[in-house]
Amino acid sequence: MPKLKTNRAAAKRFKFSKNNKIKRKSMNTRHILTKKGPKRRRRLRGMTLVVDADWKSVVRLMPYGVR
């Protein structure tokens, strides 16, 4: 059986944690930040986790990311 290919777009957007949770960057951080409050902008800075409903589809795109 041939090797599976990793989707390169997904590899740039997602990272796996040590407990097989998938981290992603927060959305709504690119532009129009003037109308968003400082507390909201601070909260959007960090990484968040992918929800369980989308976990399986992200794993299909990155077969060798799962530990």
trRosetta pair geometry for C-beta under 8 A, 3 or more apart (Angstrom, degrees):
i j d omega theta_ij theta_ji phi_ij phi_ji
4 63 4.4 16 98 39 144 156
4 64 7.4 172 75 -36 105 91
6 10 7.3 -128 173 69 81 105
6 11 5.4 60 147 -59 122 126
6 61 7.3 62 -164 149 59 61
6 62 5.4 35 -143 -125 98 61
6 63 6.6 -132 -88 31 72 75
6 64 6.1 -71 -70 30 117 102
6 65 7.5 106 -126 -34 123 95
7 10 4.2 58 88 15 110 113
7 11 6.7 174 89 -18 55 85
7 61 3.9 -51 26 -169 132 94
7 62 6.6 -85 40 -61 85 65
8 11 5.3 -49 -143 33 37 116
8 12 6.6 36 158 -20 65 102
9 12 6.1 -58 -156 33 30 108
9 13 6.6 13 153 -9 63 115
10 13 5.8 -70 -147 44 34 104
10 14 5.7 -17 175 21 75 115
10 58 6.4 167 -160 -150 126 74
10 61 3.8 103 -17 133 170 134
10 62 5.4 -138 117 -46 124 101
11 14 7.2 -70 -117 53 19 79
11 62 6.0 137 -80 -104 74 113
11 65 7.6 -170 -111 -67 79 124
13 24 6.4 12 155 -133 87 95
13 25 7.2 -99 -160 16 73 100
14 22 5.2 -11 -168 -173 119 109
14 23 6.9 144 -159 71 63 50
14 24 5.6 -32 -104 -85 75 87
14 50 7.0 2 -126 -43 121 134
14 58 5.8 138 -95 -168 173 127
14 62 6.6 -132 79 -16 125 152
14 65 7.5 31 109 -157 109 169
15 22 7.3 147 74 -159 37 60
15 23 4.8 -21 65 59 90 104
15 24 7.9 170 24 -74 71 42
15 47 7.7 -43 45 -146 116 153
16 20 6.4 -21 -165 -127 109 40
16 21 7.4 139 -158 72 60 37
16 22 6.0 -38 -101 -102 60 64
16 23 7.5 174 -99 13 9 84
16 62 7.7 -163 -46 120 112 141
16 65 4.7 158 -33 167 131 100
16 66 6.9 -173 -117 -90 152 35
16 67 6.7 154 139 -15 143 99
17 20 7.1 -56 68 23 75 12
17 21 4.5 -2 37 58 122 87
17 22 7.4 -139 2 -74 84 16
17 23 5.9 96 -48 -32 96 106
18 67 7.4 -31 -155 39 45 157
20 66 6.0 36 -132 -144 108 76
20 67 6.0 -136 -76 44 90 86
21 49 5.4 -37 169 -136 119 119
21 50 7.6 173 177 40 73 81
22 49 6.7 108 72 -159 55 69
22 50 4.1 -9 83 20 111 124
22 55 6.2 166 11 -125 124 78
22 58 5.4 77 -146 109 174 151
22 59 7.7 -130 -57 -61 136 76
22 65 7.9 57 -105 130 100 139
23 47 4.4 22 -178 162 114 134
23 48 7.2 146 -153 77 67 26
23 49 6.2 -51 -101 -98 54 55
23 50 7.5 -130 -80 -14 8 84
24 47 6.6 147 70 -161 25 86
24 48 6.1 -33 67 68 78 75
24 49 7.4 93 20 -152 84 13
24 50 5.5 83 -11 -63 122 87
25 29 7.3 -102 158 36 106 139
25 47 6.2 -59 -92 -112 43 71
25 48 7.8 50 166 23 11 82
26 29 5.7 88 92 -31 93 126
26 43 7.8 138 -114 124 169 67
26 44 4.3 -155 107 -158 147 69
26 45 7.4 23 28 29 133 12
26 46 7.0 65 -22 71 120 49
26 47 7.4 -160 -29 -125 79 24
26 48 5.5 85 -80 -8 81 116
27 44 8.0 -86 71 -148 32 111
28 36 7.5 134 151 -84 111 150
28 44 6.2 -98 84 -129 91 144
29 33 7.4 34 -155 -90 47 114
29 41 7.7 115 -125 -142 86 70
29 44 4.8 176 -81 146 108 125
29 45 7.5 134 -127 -89 141 39
32 35 6.2 -20 169 27 87 106
32 36 7.5 94 124 -16 73 102
33 36 5.3 -62 -156 39 54 113
33 41 6.1 68 -164 -104 109 123
36 40 4.8 -115 179 90 98 128
36 41 5.4 121 115 -59 115 89
36 44 7.8 -6 162 -1 151 144
37 40 4.7 93 59 10 81 104
37 41 7.0 -147 96 -6 41 88
38 41 5.6 -54 -143 38 34 112
38 42 6.3 38 157 -22 66 104
39 42 5.8 -53 -151 34 29 113
39 43 6.5 28 152 -18 62 108
40 43 5.7 -56 -149 37 32 112
40 44 6.4 29 154 -18 65 109
41 44 5.8 -58 -147 37 31 110
41 45 7.0 54 150 -47 61 91
42 45 5.7 -34 -163 -5 35 120
43 46 7.5 -62 -175 25 36 97
50 54 5.2 -107 175 86 105 111
50 55 5.8 139 109 -85 114 66
50 58 5.8 -15 174 -8 171 158
51 54 5.4 76 64 18 80 99
51 55 7.3 -118 102 -36 40 85
52 55 5.3 -30 -147 -7 39 124
54 57 5.6 -62 -163 44 61 109
54 58 6.0 57 143 -22 86 106
55 58 6.0 -64 -153 38 29 107
55 59 6.3 28 154 -21 67 109
56 59 5.7 -55 -148 35 31 112
56 60 6.7 36 152 -24 63 101
57 60 5.6 -45 -152 27 36 115
57 61 7.0 34 151 -16 62 102
58 61 5.7 -55 -157 35 38 110
58 62 6.5 -9 158 21 71 107
59 62 6.4 -78 -140 62 31 78
59 63 7.2 71 163 -100 67 44
59 65 7.2 -136 -128 65 62 107
59 66 5.7 39 -143 -56 108 122
60 63 7.1 6 -154 -70 29 82
62 65 3.8 16 141 -3 119 128
62 66 7.6 137 109 -25 88 75
63 66 7.2 -51 -174 15 37 104
